[in-house]
């Protein structure tokens, strides 16, 4: 069964807006102990409308995504830009019953609202985000049934949440590229309500959480077949934080499930965030949106 979306309320923002219009929002869910709030920044396109691009920023999601050149290129090509900024870490949990997949109700609910309210009829919604933002993109498809609403998803630079069960509990050296260091372990534990000062179940390799870790993973027991949605993965070949192997579990699982529109680019020499001596990563993401943000 797919997870249920939450409820969302919006209001016009009263502070300075870095776009054409800004909204504040709050998301609530019966499955979460606390509501989450943030801001939606909308920038209308230049020229004829081609579709809507929804962007999530990385890490906790508390800043606006996108570099100016890429955003300008998309706007000039006819895309409405919608950027989401959380007031606080979207994956900070309050209970051992939560975890990443449950907390992803928050961005999934925002995505669904954008599809209902900011996408013109007969035009595509395309969603992109890197690192923690890539997780916000992926969970909407795998656990919240949003593939019918999204024409193109671009999760880039990988994430830690592909196989949480293996990252936290596995010790097989053959899976070394999936094993977590301390930073990812504490991030997983935070999603279950453990503070940075507490030793939670991922850090302590608590076997009683094995089923919960698997259930919270992007690439386990998920919806992985999308007949009408392209998912284009752009990954950093020299990723130094453990996101490459975990990110590849998602694309590999989609290919095994027979999803027809899967594309994978691993860009050599680039670090996490697609950082490197050139702007090859940013150009790749820009071009994928420009070429593939179409209805399917």
N, C-alpha and C positions, 0 to 999 in steps of 0.2 A: 504494500500500500504506500502511496506517495504521502509525504507529510503535508499537513494543512498549512496554508498561508495564514498570516496574521491579519490584523486590521490596521489601517493607517488613517491618520488625520493630517491635513495640511492647512497651511495658512500663508498669506503673503508675508515675506520677510520684511522687517522694518529697518534693517541695517543696510549699509552700502552693499550694492550688488555688483559682482564682477562679470555680469552677463546681461542679457536682454531683460530677464526677470529672475527672481529668486523666491523660493518657498521654504518655509520650515516644515518639518514633518515629525511625527511620532508614530512608532510601530509598537503594537502590543500583540501578544500571543498567549493563548491559554496554556501553552507548553513551556513558557518562560516566566521566571519570577519577576523580571523587571522589564519595563519599556525601554526603547532606545530612540534617540532623537537625532536630527541632523538637518542638513540644508541641501536643497536641490537647486542647482544653478543652470539655467536654460539660456542658450545663445542661439538666436535665430540665424538661419543661413543667409548667404548672399546668393541672389538669383533663384532659379527654379528649385523647388524642394525635391530631393531624391530619397530622403529617409531620415531616420533618427539614430544617432549614435549615443549610447549610454555608457558612461565611463565610471569605473570604481578605482580608487587609489589603493596602493599597497599597504602592507603592515596593518595597523589598526583602522585605516581608512579615514583618518581625521584631517587629511589635507585634500585639496583639489588636485585631481590628476591632470596629466597632459602637458606637453611642452608647447610653447606658443606657435612654433612653426607648424607642427602637426595639426593643432586646433584650427589655425588659420586656413591650412590647406583643405581640411574637411569642410569648413564653413563655406569657403569659396567654391567648393565642388557641389554645394547644395544640401549639406547635411545639417539638420538641427542637432546641436550638441547639448547633452544633458549630463551634468556631472554631480556625483553624490559625495557629500562630505559629512561624516559622522561626528557628533559632538564628543563622543567617547568611544573607546575601542569596541567595535561591533562584535568581537568574539570573546569578550570578557564575560564569563559565566557567573552565575550566582548559586549554583546547585550541582551536586554530583550527578543529577539526572539530566543535565543539559548536554554540553559538548558541542563540537563544531557544527554538526549537521542540524541540530536543533536551533542553534543560534543563527544559522544561515537563513532561517525564516525571515530575519530582518531584511537583508538585501533582496531576497526573493520577493518579499511583499512590495518593496519599493519598485523592483523591476516590473512586477505585474501592474502596479499603479501607473507607471510610466507608459506601459503598453496601452492601458485603457484611456489615458488622458493626454498624452503628449505625442502620440503617433498618428499621423494622418491615415485615412482609409486607403487601402490598397498600396501602402508603402511599407518598407521593411523597418524592423527594429533590430539593430546590431549592437552587441554588448561586448565591451572589452575591459580588461584590467590585468595588472601585473602583480605577481606574488600573492599577498593577501587579497588583492583585487581579483586575481585569477580564481582564487577560491570562491569569492562571491559570485563570479560568473558561473563556475562549474556546478556548484551546489544547486543553483536554480534549475539547471537541466537534470541533474542526477537524482535529486530528492524532492523537487517541488513542481515537476511536470510543466516547466515553462518552455519546452522545446516547440510547442505549437505557437508560441508568441514571439520567438526569437528566430530570425532568419540566419544570422551569422553570430557566432561567439568566438572571441579571440582571447583565450587565456594565455598570457605570455609570462615568460621567465620562471614558470613552474611554481610549486607550492609545497608545503609540508604535509598536506592532508590527504594525499592519494591513498596510502595504506598506513593508517595510524596504528593498526594492530602490529604490523611488522616493524614500524619505526620505534614503537615503545617496547615490544616484548620479544622480538626475534633476535637470536644470537648466531644464526647461521652465517658464516663468512661469505657464502655465495650471494647473500643479499646485502652485503656491506653498504652498497650505494643507497639503501633505503633506511639504514639505521640512524637514529637521531643522536645528536650531541645534546649538551645540556640546554642550550637555548631553545631548540624545538621542543624538547621534553617539557620545559616550563611553560611554553606557549600552549601545548596540549592541556597541561594541568590547569592553566588559567581558564580554559573553556569549561572546565568542570568545577569552577568556583574556588580553586586553590590559589592563594596569593603567591607573589614572587618569593616570599619568605618561607612558604610551606613546601614540604616534599610530598607532592601528589602522586597519583597512581602511575603516571608515565615515568616519572623520575625514579620511582621505587620499583618499577616493573611488576606491578600488582596484577597477578594472573586473573584475579576475580573481575577485572575490567576488560578481559579479552573480547567478549561479545560486544560490549559497549564501544570499544575502540573500532571494531570491524564495522559496526552499524554506523558510526560517525564518519567513516572513510568515504571519500569520493568514488573510489574504484572498486568497492565491494558491495554486492547485493544492491546495485543501483540501476536506474534507468539509463541504459548506455546505447540505445538504438534510436537514432533520430532521422527519420526518412526525409524530413524537409528542412533540416538545420545543418548548415556547415559549421564545423568546429575546427578552427585553424590554430594549432599550437605553435608558438614561437618560443624556443627555449635557448638558454645560454649554455653553450658547449663547455665553458670553463667555470660553470657555477660553483661557488665555494661554500654555499650554505646548506647543501643537501636537497635543493629543490629540483634538480634535473631528474634524478632517478625517481623521486616521488611523482613529479609531473608526468613522466613517461608512463607510469602505471595507468593513468587516465586514458591517454591516447591508445595504448596497447589494449586496454579493456574494451574500448569502443570498437577497435578493429576486430577483436575476437567476437564481438556481438554483431558484427556485420553492418555497422553504421556506414552508410554509403558516402558521406561527405566529410571525411576526416583528412586533414592535412597536417603534416608535422615538419617544422623546420628547426633544426638544431644549429645555431649559428656559432661556428668555431671561434674560440678565443675570447668570447664575451663573458663577463662576470654577471652575477645575479643583478637583476634590474636591467639587463642587456647593456651593461656598462662596458666600454672598450675605447680603443683609440680612434674609432670612427663612429658615425651615427647610423651604422648599418641596422641596428635593432629598431630604432625609431622609424627609419625609412621603411623597414619591412612591415611594421604594424600599420603605418600610414597607407602603404600601397595595398595591403590586404583589404582594409576597409574600403578604399577607393574602388577597388576592382570587384569585390565580392559582396558588398552590402546591397543585395538585391533580394526580391521575393523569390521563394522556392516553392 
